[in-house]
Amino acid sequence: MERYFRNNLSWGESPAPCDVDVLQTVLDVVVLADDLAAELGPPAHCPILAPPGLGQLDARPWLSYSLARLWELPEEWSDWAWPIVQRIYERTARALGMMYHGQTVRVVCPWCQGRTDEQPVGGGFTWRVEVLPGNQIAIVCHGTNCSPPANLVGTWLWGRPCWPITVWEKLAHHV
């Protein structure tokens, strides 16, 4: 309702001067790197790095520290650290658009208007790039009750409209 009645003089959303998702990614990487360094210092009997301060967005000191500690610790610590390192990698790759599976396409679906259970009014980014069996890449809409015309859908996947990469150019004309 708030979006419906909004005009240029209304309070509410305003364009951010930078990409908020990138800022959130940088902060997430710094927090995960600090958590990793804090856990790896005591077992190696090394001094713990001070946590990042306000405005500290460079995770390299904590990542370098963690890498040095992992070389000093037994191999089972690598098994413990791997999921954290994997989260850092995946979060960064998604923000840079380098990971296909699960990447959000920042477009509002023209057929469901971006409606989801969390955003019943619409406006959400419901398209996700997914890797299908056979390493085929496709866009799948995860919106609520998305029902594009049959001649515009590439195929259906688990009851959701799906557009393989071969029909992306045709899809782009409707966005």
DAUR-V492700 format. One line per field, one symbol per residue. ss: DSSP state (H for helix, E for strand, C for the rest). phi: phi as a letter, one per 30 degrees, with the letter a starting at -180 (. if undefined). psi: psi as a letter, one per 40 degrees, with the letter a starting at -180 (. if undefined). Layout:
ss = ???
phi = ???
psi = ???
//
This chain:
ss = CHHHHCCCCCCCCCCCCCCHHHHHHHHHHHHHHHHHHHHHHHHCCCCCCCCCCCCCCCCHHHHHHHHHHHHHCCCHHHHHHHHHHHHHHHHHHHHCCCCCCCEEECCCCCCCCCCCCCCCCCCCCCEEEEEECCCEEEEEECCCCCCCCHHHCCEEECCEEEEEHHHHHHHHCCC
phi = .dddcdbdcddkdbdddbdddddddddddddddddddddddedchcddddddddidbcdeddddedddddddcddddddddeddddddddddddddiccddjddddbdddcchidbddbddjjdccdbdbcceihdcbcbdcddhdbdeedccdacbhicdbbdedcddddddcc
psi = ddddeiadeiiaiihieihddddddddddddddddddddedddefiihiiiiiheheheddddddddddddeiidddddddddddddddddddddefehdhehhhghhhedeffhiddgedaeihehihihiiefhhihhhfihfhgiideehdaihfeiihhiddedddddee.
//
